[in-house]
Amino acid sequence: MFERQEQTKVWSPPARILLFLVVAVPVCLFCAVIGTAIAWVWLSLEQELPLKFSQMTPHQKFIFLAVTISNSYLPLALLTVAFMRRTNQISLADFGLNRKNWMRDLALGVLVGAAFVLLMLAFYSLTGLVRFEPVSEISWKQWLVMSLWLCPLIGLTEELVFRGYLLSLAEKWKGKIFAIVFTGVLFWLAHLGQGNVHEFLGALAMLTTATTFAVARYLTGKIWLPIGLHIGYDWATLSFGGDIGLGFPSLTEFYPNAPTWLVGPPGHAGVLDFAFSLLLLLVIAIFAPKLAVRDKMQSNRGGEKQNGERASCDFGRSNDSPNSF
């Protein structure tokens, strides 16, 4: 009788997904509103209160977004981990939070994500499709805040939500393919207010990026590589991809010499952006399994070493036993 009662308490994956969305979305929006109010008061103390976001200076926009993002993403990350811990019969490792070689995977992801964007921008520059010019006046304090706080916070939080909690539950619901598609669509919906994500080409680029992160999660068995990829991708794009109109301090200005559908303005995806996204997906699909193989070999070696130590200890104890010769 007690076993039946305990089984009824175990929620199904779709019920857990629905509960998480019902709780997480309002909490994130509420915290974002609080952050917006804090930023509004902050800006009003500096000078006259801006009436519209479009009328703010880049400095004001950055403060506004930095406070809003920090106040909404950090609670969302903590809430996601709390949901992970409350999920029955699933450990944090099942959500990809495996501590083995996590720093290596995270650092590698940051390097690959940043290198991918920089190579893409270098291709645009060398082919004359885009002209890049250094920004004359740069707020290095804001750039450091973006680089060391905002990009890591955004990458960590979004990957915990989409490739951590939701991907794992969706897989238990209807398998890996469904999980990749389902979380990719949710990831796209969460970014509808950015760039041309609402258009067909922008949607394809966003869904490809989400698929890349999900494939990295599955092939390595951990979430650290997609977190690093997300951080590196955002950092390089915001630092060198031109001003996207949100106040993030870019180090270069972006002047396209090609149609917008080909390379897109800053913050928008073009045909070549989509092609490079497919290339990154291919690279991750080829090389990510090698990390899993390396981890497996290290685990096997560690297991053999432990077995050898146990055998030597047993051998030593057998010689000291009263029944030995």
Order of alpha helices (4+ residues) and beta strands (2+ residues): alpha-alpha-alpha-alpha-beta-alpha-alpha-alpha-alpha-alpha-alpha-beta-alpha-alpha
